Amino acid sequence: MILSILKIIVWYLAIGCIFTLIVDWATDHAKKHWKQHGIEIPDDSEWNNESRMIAILVWPLGILFFLNGFFKTYFNNNNKNNK
């Protein structure tokens, strides 16, 4: 029983770490490559260790916010391209 709970906690934290690594990579990638397309990335988008730890703990909320923003942007761009 205790081992299964520990296993769940370890998996939860591991997924949170992977999520945080992906967000860090995506932010760095956007800063390097999107400026040439006229898309500005705010300078305050840097993460510190405290924000990384919070992201590891609440990663399901981060995924929900990401998906919400992604789909809003995707469908708005599709609607603009179809007009």
C-alpha positions in Angstrom: 0.0 0.0 0.0 2.7 2.5 1.0 4.9 1.5 -1.9 2.0 2.1 -4.4 1.4 5.5 -3.0 5.1 6.4 -3.2 5.1 5.1 -6.8 2.2 7.4 -7.7 4.0 10.4 -6.0 7.3 9.6 -7.9 5.5 9.4 -11.2 3.5 12.6 -10.5 6.8 14.5 -9.7 8.6 12.9 -12.7 5.9 14.1 -15.1 6.1 17.5 -13.5 9.8 17.6 -14.1 9.4 16.6 -17.7 6.6 19.2 -18.2 8.9 21.9 -16.7 11.8 20.9 -18.9 9.5 21.2 -22.0 8.3 24.6 -21.0 11.9 25.8 -20.4 12.9 24.5 -23.8 9.9 26.0 -25.5 10.6 29.4 -23.9 14.2 29.4 -25.0 13.3 28.2 -28.5 10.7 30.9 -28.8 13.1 33.7 -27.7 15.7 32.6 -30.3 13.5 31.9 -33.3 10.3 33.8 -33.1 11.9 37.3 -33.0 12.7 36.9 -36.7 9.0 36.5 -37.4 8.1 39.7 -35.4 6.8 37.9 -32.3 8.2 39.4 -29.2 8.7 37.3 -26.1 8.6 39.3 -22.8 11.8 39.5 -20.9 10.0 38.6 -17.7 9.2 35.1 -19.0 12.3 33.7 -17.4 11.7 31.1 -14.8 13.5 31.0 -11.4 13.8 27.9 -9.3 10.8 28.8 -7.2 8.5 29.0 -10.2 10.0 25.7 -11.5 9.2 24.0 -8.2 5.6 25.3 -8.3 5.2 24.1 -11.9 6.4 20.7 -11.0 3.8 20.5 -8.2 0.8 21.9 -10.2 1.7 20.7 -13.7 -1.9 19.5 -14.6 -3.0 23.2 -14.3 -0.1 24.2 -16.5 -1.2 21.8 -19.2 -4.7 23.0 -19.0 -3.6 26.6 -19.4 -1.3 25.7 -22.3 -4.0 23.8 -24.1 -6.5 26.6 -23.6 -4.1 29.2 -25.0 -2.9 26.9 -27.9 -6.4 26.2 -29.1 -7.5 29.8 -28.8 -4.5 30.9 -30.9 -4.8 28.0 -33.3 -8.5 28.6 -34.1 -8.2 32.4 -34.2 -5.3 32.1 -36.8 -7.4 29.6 -38.8 -10.4 31.9 -38.8 -8.2 34.9 -39.9 -6.7 32.8 -42.7 -10.0 31.5 -44.0 -11.5 35.1 -44.4 
